[in-house]
Amino acid sequence: MDGMLDNSEQKESVIKTGIFLTEQRAQDVTVIDLKGKSSIADYFIIATVTSYAQLKGLVKNVQDFFHTEDIYCKSGGKHLSEDVWTLLDCDYFIVHFMTKEAREFYALERLWFEGEKLELPQVGGNL
C-alpha cells in the first residue's frame, strides 16, 4: 500500500507518526525530509529513548499505530536488545530510536544537514 501513496500522503503519514511518538512520550522527536538527498529513505524520524523498557513500549505502540494507519514496516522490531540505537524501516521512512548518548555521538541531524527539518504541531499541554 505504501508504494501507492503520493508525496503529500507520505509526508502526512510521517508527520502523524512523529506526533504519535511525541504523544507516547518519546523525547526530542525530529522529522527530517530527505527526499532527493538519500537513497536510503525519503524521511528520517529520530526519537530519544531513556530506557530499554521505554523502547519496548514505544516499538509495540508504534507497530499498533502502523497497523491502524496501514503503514507497512519491513523490520518488525521483534529482536530488540538493549542497544543504543534501534530502527524500524518503513519503506519510505525510517524511525530511529536512540539513547541520548548515542544520539549526541552519531549526530544524525548534523550528518543529514541537507535535509529539511519538519515542524511537528504541538501536542497536549504541559506535562
C-alpha positions as CSV (number, residue, x, y, z in Angstrom):
1,M,0.0,0.0,0.0
2,D,2.8,2.5,0.9
3,G,4.2,2.4,-2.6
4,M,0.9,3.8,-3.9
5,L,1.0,6.9,-1.7
6,D,1.8,10.2,-3.3
7,N,4.3,12.6,-1.8
8,S,1.8,14.6,0.3
9,E,0.3,11.3,1.7
10,Q,3.7,10.0,2.6
11,K,4.6,13.3,4.3
12,E,1.3,13.2,6.2
13,S,2.0,9.7,7.4
14,V,5.5,10.7,8.6
15,I,4.1,13.7,10.4
16,K,1.4,11.6,12.0
17,T,4.0,9.1,13.1
18,G,6.1,11.9,14.6
19,I,3.1,13.3,16.5
20,F,2.2,9.8,17.7
21,L,5.7,9.2,19.1
22,T,5.6,12.6,20.9
23,E,2.2,11.7,22.4
24,Q,3.8,8.4,23.5
25,R,6.4,10.4,25.4
26,A,9.4,9.8,23.1
27,Q,11.8,12.6,23.7
28,D,13.1,15.2,21.2
29,V,11.2,13.8,18.2
30,T,12.7,15.1,14.9
31,V,11.5,14.6,11.4
32,I,13.9,15.2,8.5
33,D,12.8,15.3,4.9
34,L,15.5,13.7,2.8
35,K,13.5,13.4,-0.4
36,G,16.0,13.6,-3.3
37,K,19.0,13.6,-0.9
38,S,19.2,10.0,0.2
39,S,18.7,6.6,-1.5
40,I,18.0,5.1,2.0
41,A,14.7,6.7,2.7
42,D,12.7,9.9,2.0
43,Y,12.3,10.7,5.7
44,F,14.0,10.0,9.0
45,I,12.2,10.2,12.3
46,I,14.6,10.4,15.2
47,A,13.5,9.9,18.8
48,T,15.3,9.7,22.1
49,V,14.5,6.9,24.5
50,T,15.5,6.9,28.1
51,S,15.4,3.1,28.9
52,Y,15.0,-0.3,27.3
53,A,11.5,-0.6,28.9
54,Q,10.5,2.7,27.1
55,L,12.0,1.4,23.8
56,K,10.0,-1.8,24.0
57,G,6.8,0.1,24.8
58,L,7.3,2.6,22.0
59,V,8.1,-0.1,19.5
60,K,4.9,-2.1,20.4
61,N,2.7,1.0,20.4
62,V,4.1,2.4,17.1
63,Q,3.6,-1.0,15.5
64,D,0.0,-1.0,16.6
65,F,-0.3,2.6,15.2
66,F,1.3,1.4,11.9
67,H,-1.3,-1.4,11.7
68,T,-4.2,1.0,12.2
69,E,-2.7,3.5,9.7
70,D,-2.0,0.8,7.2
71,I,1.7,1.6,7.2
72,Y,4.0,-1.3,6.1
73,C,7.1,-1.7,8.2
74,K,9.8,-4.1,6.8
75,S,11.5,-4.5,10.2
76,G,9.3,-5.6,13.0
77,G,11.4,-4.9,16.0
78,K,10.9,-8.4,17.2
79,H,14.5,-8.9,18.2
80,L,15.0,-5.9,20.4
81,S,18.1,-5.7,22.5
82,E,19.4,-3.1,24.9
83,D,21.4,-1.5,22.1
84,V,21.8,2.3,22.0
85,W,20.2,2.5,18.5
86,T,17.2,0.6,17.1
87,L,15.5,1.4,13.9
88,L,12.3,0.5,12.1
89,D,12.4,0.5,8.3
90,C,9.1,1.5,6.9
91,D,10.0,1.7,3.2
92,Y,9.9,5.5,2.5
93,F,10.8,6.4,6.1
94,I,13.0,5.1,8.9
95,V,12.3,5.5,12.6
96,H,15.5,5.8,14.7
97,F,15.2,5.2,18.4
98,M,18.4,6.3,20.2
99,T,19.7,6.8,23.6
100,K,20.6,10.4,24.4
101,E,24.3,9.5,24.3
102,A,24.1,7.7,21.0
103,R,22.1,10.5,19.5
104,E,24.8,13.0,20.5
105,F,27.6,10.7,19.3
106,Y,26.1,9.8,15.9
107,A,24.5,13.2,15.3
108,L,22.2,12.2,12.5
109,E,20.7,15.7,12.3
110,R,24.2,17.1,11.5
111,L,25.1,14.2,9.2
112,W,21.9,14.8,7.2
113,F,22.1,18.6,7.4
114,E,20.9,19.0,3.8
115,G,17.5,17.6,4.8
116,E,14.7,19.9,5.9
117,K,13.6,19.6,9.5
118,L,9.8,19.4,9.5
119,E,8.0,21.1,12.3
120,L,5.6,18.9,14.3
121,P,2.4,20.5,15.6
122,Q,2.4,20.9,19.4
123,V,0.7,18.1,21.2
124,G,-1.0,18.1,24.6
125,G,-0.5,20.6,27.3
126,N,2.1,20.9,30.0
127,L,3.3,17.6,31.5
